[in-house]
């Protein structure tokens, strides 16, 4: 027997494609009794406010006006099902080690999926190119801290590869680009900071120090949503980035941030796209721009452009020197090669 959600999708699609649906149609499709089929009609009409009307001439239920609530509902549910299949197959996407828990999720979602969609689910694949392994001990400590409202002592590996100890109050766990992060109030910095799970060396609950409740939920949400990427600070600036062909075509429909602004124009017969996007820290945004190579140029602000140009210069100095050394290998004396290596270092 199909689930009620699957039957409601069927009723909606049947009316859209055939112009009407009968109680007998629902009974046959869902393998349900007449009383159940009538309850499905009532659920669609009363709970979802569908303009259902029994047409005596057509001897079936029809829509007596436009109904958009379930537009592409089957397709959206199907894509969610494909996404769930892709996520549960890798425990680092969805931290569930128990196979039965993963099976239950798939079974429950699959139960509401119309049968015709189920038949093609194997033709759709959800993959991510990279991920970080989930530390379940860290996750469990964070959850306990949140439930008990007790602070944590965190030993954290900084970008300078120094081990730093601080007291934190876990606020939000975020999965960003298949990597896991913690937004927490840092007692050392006296502000919300973002910590990567992969750089947490040790995390313990204090059991004695309570949360201070400094931030309302909307304040935390505003902090997390104010700028591009996962790197956040209180200071937010606006970057202006120019993209040339072919990247200018590909980026038309990409959303880097909900408040981004895009302008397109022609320059010397070439399509150019300029994007303005809010950002907090330069490293993450510059890394994304560098992905587009010579087809992307950071214009503003000056300090962001200088940072971007500095990265390009450092890459050039490091790797072009390597290339030059490889090209002359075998044609110079060991002493000269040593001098070249010392210059590179």
N, C-alpha and C positions, 0 to 999 in steps of 0.2 A: 504494500500500500504506500503510495506516495505521500510525502508530508503535506501539511496544509499550505505552506508557502509555495511548494512546487505546484500544487493544484491551483492556487490563486494566479500564479504566473501563467499557467495553462489557460485559465478562464480569460485572462486579459489578452493573451495572444490569439486565442480562438476567436474572440470578438473582433479583434483588429484584422485578422486574415479572412475570416469567413462571414463576418457581419453579425454573427449571433453565436450563443452557446446555450445548450440545453442541459437540464439536470441529468439526462441520460448520458450526454457527452462526458460530464464530470465523473459520473459513476463508473463509466467504462474506462476512462483514462486513468483515474486514481484508484480504481478497484475498491470503491467505497460504497456504503449504503446511501439510500436516497436522503435520509435525514442528515448525513454528513455533508453531502453535496449541497443541500440547502443552507447548512451552516457556513459553507465556504462562500456562497453568494452573499449571505448576510455580513460576513467578515469583510469582504471586499467593499460592500456598500456602506456599512456602518463604521468600520474602523479606518478604512482608507478613503472614505468619502467619494467612492467611485460613483459616477452618475448612471448607475445601473437601473434599467427599466425593463419590465417584461412586455414584449411586443406580441400581442395576441395574433396579429396578422402573420408574423414570422415564426410564431410559436417558440420563442426563445428570448434570452436576455440580451439586451443591446445597451450601448452607451447612447444616451439621448443628448449628450453634448461632449465636447472635447475633454479628454482625460489624459494628462501628461505625467502623472506621478510615477507610473511604471514604465515610462519610455526607457528602452534599453536596459530595463531592470535585470532581465535574464542574462544579457551580455556582461553587465557589471558584476553580477553574482558569479558568473563563470570565470571572469578574470580574477576575482578574489579567490576562487577555488584554486586556480592555477598558481596564484601567488602563494597560497597556503601550502600547496604541494611542494613548491620550490623551497619554502622556508623550513618546513619540518624535516626535510631530508638532511639538513645540516644543522646540528644542535647549536652551532655558534651563531646562526641566524636567530633561532628560537631556542633558548636554553632549556630544552627538555631532554634529559637523558633516558627517561623511562619510555620504552617503546610503546607501551600500552597508552600512555598519555598522548603521544604523537598520533597513534592510530585513532583514538577517540575524536581528536580534532578533525581529522580527515573524514571520518565516517559521519560526523554530525553535519559538516558542511556539505558533504556529498549527498546526504539525505534530502536536502532541500533543493538540490540542483535538478532541473528538469532532465528527463532521461535523454532527450535528443542532444543536450549539451554534454552529458556524461560520455556519450559515445565518441566525442572528438577531443576530450580533455588531454589525451596522450599526444595530441598534435601541437600542444602549446607548452613552451618550456620557460621557466623562470630561473635565471642564473645570475650570480654576482661574480665579478672577476677577482675579488679579494675579500678577506675577512680576517678578524682576529679571534683567537681562541678565547672562549668565555671562562673566566675564573669563577667557578661556582661558590667557592669559599668567600670570595670578595662580595659576590652578589648576595649571599645569605647574610653576611655581616651588615651590608647596607640596608637590607630589608628589615632586619632586627632593629637596627638603629632608628629607622623611620617609625616602626611600630611602637618602640619603647620611648621615642623622643629623647634618646641619649646620644651625646656627642661621640665622635670617633677620633682616635689618634691614627694619623696617616703618615707612613713613610713613602715619599714620592720621589721618583727619579725625574729630575728636571732636564730641560733640553741641553744644559751644559754637563749632563751626566753626573750631577751631584745629588746625593741622597738628602732629602729635605723632610724634616718632621714638623707636622702641624696638627692642630685640632680643628676638626671640621664638623659641620652639621649637614648631613645629606638631605638634599631638597628634591632633586629630580634625576631619574635615570633616563638617559637618552640613547637610542640606537640611531646613529647618524652615518649613513653610507655603509651599513653593515658593521660599523665599529661602535663600541660601547663607551659611553662617557657618563660622568657624574657631575651634576651642578650642585655645589655645596657652598654654604657660608664658611669662609675661612677666617678663623680667629686671628691669624697672623696678619693677613692683608686687610681685614675688616671689610670684606666685600664678598660677593658671590664670585666664585671661580669655577672653571671647568677643568675636570681631571679625567684623564684617559685611564680606563681600566688596565690597559696594557703596561702602564708605567707605575701602577700601584705595587709597591714592594711588600707592604704589610699594612693591614687595616684591622683595628681592634676597637670594640666598644668600651667606653670609659666606665659605664655602669653607674657613675656618680654625677657626671655633669650633664644637666638637662639642656635641651634646645632653648634658644632665647626667643624664638618666634618673632624674628625681626621683620619678616617679609610676608605680605599677603599673597595668595595664589596669583592674583592678577599682576602683581609686581614682578614675580618670578617669570610669568609668561611674557611680560613686556621685555624683560632683560634677554630672554632666550630668542625672541622673535625680532629684535630690533636691527640686526645686521646679518650680513652674509656669513654662511658657514657655521662651524661649531666654536670657533675662537671668538670669545666675547670680552669686551671691556665696557666701562661706562661711557667712554668717549667714542662717538660714532661719526664717521666722515663719509662723504660721497665720492666714489671713484667714477671716473669717466674712462671708458675703454673703447677703442676703435677696432673693428674687425673688418678685414678685407676678404675678397673672394679667395677660396670657396667657403671659408668659415662664416662669412656674413649671411650666406643662404641657410646654413645649418642652424644658426643661432636664433632665427626668427621666432621659433616657437619654444625656445628653452626658457625656463623660469629659474633664475638664480636666486631671486628674492622677490617676495610679493609686492614690494614697493619699487621695483626696478622700473626704469623708463628706457624706451628704445626709440631711436630715430633712424630712418633709412634715407639714403640719398645716393646720387651718382657722382662720382669723381673721376674725371678722365675716362669716362665710359665704363667704369667699374662700379659694381654695387658695394656700398660701404654701409656698415651698421655701427651706430654708436650706442653704447649701453651705459646708463648711470645706475649704480648699485651701492647701497649703504654697506659699510664694512667697519670692523673694529680693529682687527690686527692684520698687518700686511702679508704675513707669511702665507696664509692659506689662500688668499685671493691671488697673490702673485703666482703661487704654484699652479693654480687652475688656468691662469692666463698663459703661462709658459707651455701648457699642454698644446696650445694652438700655434706655437712656433712663430714664424715670421708673418703670420696672417693676423696677429693680435698685437695691439700697441696700447699701453697704458698712457693716458694723456694727463690726467689730474687725479689727486693733487700732486704737487711737485715732489713731496717726500715719498709718495708711493711710487711715482715714476722713477725717482732716483734709486729706490730699493730694487725695483724691477731691472733697471739697467745695470745695477751693481751685480745682481745675480747672473745676468748674461755675461758681464765682463769676467766674473770669477770662473764661470764655466769655460769661457774662451781661453782664459789664461791657463787653466788646469789641463783641459783636454787637447787643445791645439798644440801645446808644448809636448804632451805625450805623443801626439801624432808626428811631430817633427823629429822627436827622438827615435821613434820607430822607423821613420824614413831614412835616417842616417845610420841606423844600426848596421854594422858590418863595414861601413865605409870610413869610420873614424877609429882612432886609437882608443884603447880602454881608458887612458887618462882623460882624453877629450870627452868620452862618454860619461865619465865620472863627474867632470865639470858641468856637463849639461844636466845631469841628474841633480847635482847640488843646487844649480840655478832654479830648477823646477820646484824643488822642495823649499 
